[in-house]
Amino acid sequence: MSEAESTPLEEKLTAPVRAAIDESAYGSWRSIATEDAVSLSFGFPDPDLFPQSGLAESVDAVLAEEGDEALQYGAGEYREELRSYLVEQERERGIDFDTHDLLVTNGATHAIDTVCRAFLDPGDTIIVEAPTFMGILGVFRNFGVDIVSVPVDEDGMIVEQLAAKLRHRRERGAEPPTFAYTIPDFHNPTGTTLSRERRERLLELAEEYDFGVLEDGAYSDLWLDAEAPPPLATMTDSERVIRVGSFAKTLAPGVRMGWLTAPKRIQEATETVAAGGTNTFTESFVGHYCESGQLDDNLPAIREAYRAKRDHMLDELEENMPAEVEWTEPAGGFFVWVTLPESVDAEAMLESAAEAGVTYLPGPMFYPGDGGENALRLSFTYVKKDEITAGIEALAASIAQAR
Ligand SMILES: Cc1ncc(COP(=O)(O)O)c(C=O)c1O
């Protein structure tokens, strides 16, 4: 519940926004972080991996070489270099730029918001995984859409359950969903990866039932064991897939940069609605940084650092967790999803866990409706190894007590 007093203009807000400000918002979870507890809550990158000196050199170089132009509307050549870099990256993934185009955005969330603006009318239906990235549920809710969820198992979205829902909807005469939002690679929050067979089946269903696929590849480059199967956007020529990417996890969230690739006409539509433009100066120096090859050069070390932390968290879970607790073993990304005995409520346990020395995000945050009461998300990337040890020990003690 928002603390602020009500104010006259409030009544003029859209109905979905009015409802949203009364719900606990994204930022309010920060209050869960208590000073003495290890935070396994947030999906933050390891700040030791931020390339501060490389970025500083790129800022200097752009200002020295482009001067005012870099700071003017539109910016200069280095901004174009960012675009070329991203097009090349996406082409290497298999995106066909004869039929598709790229839009640079202020992050993946902005890219998805832009897609929503272009496509969603109140009352439309979208499909999400359950659980799914909590930050995006708020974005979808702003548009007053119906959110239909499909459960996830160790191979990602259980696509046959989506097929059953689509069948029932058609029998009822319901309109097709506008799109299915999926995080196929190293999913937030479960860490699972959508299998190749399920990718194929999802694309078949999109064709059969006439909907789009919004593919969020925020973690695609952060594979730790092996690359994920190919992006959905490259597995079909049906022009039904919009793919979104982000620099938040591989470079730094603070640059607020992401992108989307979409069929050309759809990219044009998103460009039309992405009002206000993007931060062209940041694009210029990130363009300089990426073109110099430093991001690509750093990725192996980033993977190595996260692999070590992931392995350490899994070892600590194995060693400490009481019986009846289960967890995922992610092949990439930032997260481990823990399922507690049915009798343990993760939200109710959070306060005592914080006192014991650990915080996490309770499962229900990741569900559009009910679900996840006995589950929680742990992030292994932001914390140091000894914090992982202390955090998992505190978690194990809290679970044992809650049982
Ligand atoms: C699946 C997913 N998509 C998008 C984002 C956010 O990306 P950005 O910071 O580029 O908006 C996150 C980060 O938490 C995420 O987990």
The ligand as an SDF file (V2000), in Angstrom:
LIG
                    3D

 16 16  0  0  0  0  0  0  0  0999 V2000
   14.1750  -11.3190  -17.7780 C   0  0  0  0  0  0  0  0  0  0  0  0
   14.5980   -9.9160  -17.5920 C   0  0  0  0  0  0  0  0  0  0  0  0
   14.3190   -9.0130  -18.5490 N   0  0  0  0  0  0  0  0  0  0  0  0
   14.7010   -7.7350  -18.4210 C   0  0  0  0  0  0  0  0  0  0  0  0
   15.3610   -7.2840  -17.2980 C   0  0  0  0  0  0  0  0  0  0  0  0
   15.7010   -5.8400  -17.1510 C   0  0  0  0  0  0  0  0  0  0  0  0
   16.5140   -5.4000  -18.1640 O   0  0  0  0  0  0  0  0  0  0  0  0
   16.8610   -3.8480  -18.2660 P   0  0  0  0  0  0  0  0  0  0  0  0
   17.5920   -3.4740  -17.0110 O   0  0  0  0  0  0  0  0  0  0  0  0
   17.6980   -3.7620  -19.4900 O   0  0  0  0  0  0  0  0  0  0  0  0
   15.5710   -3.1050  -18.3940 O   0  0  0  0  0  0  0  0  0  0  0  0
   15.6830   -8.1840  -16.2930 C   0  0  0  0  0  0  0  0  0  0  0  0
   16.4270   -7.7060  -15.1240 C   0  0  0  0  0  0  0  0  0  0  0  0
   16.1640   -7.8900  -14.0060 O   0  0  0  0  0  0  0  0  0  0  0  0
   15.2590   -9.5210  -16.4230 C   0  0  0  0  0  0  0  0  0  0  0  0
   15.4820  -10.4060  -15.4690 O   0  0  0  0  0  0  0  0  0  0  0  0
  1  2  1  0
  2  3  1  0
  2 15  2  0
  3  4  2  0
  4  5  1  0
  5  6  1  0
  5 12  2  0
  6  7  1  0
  7  8  1  0
  8  9  2  0
  8 10  1  0
  8 11  1  0
 12 13  1  0
 12 15  1  0
 13 14  2  0
 15 16  1  0
M  END
$$$$
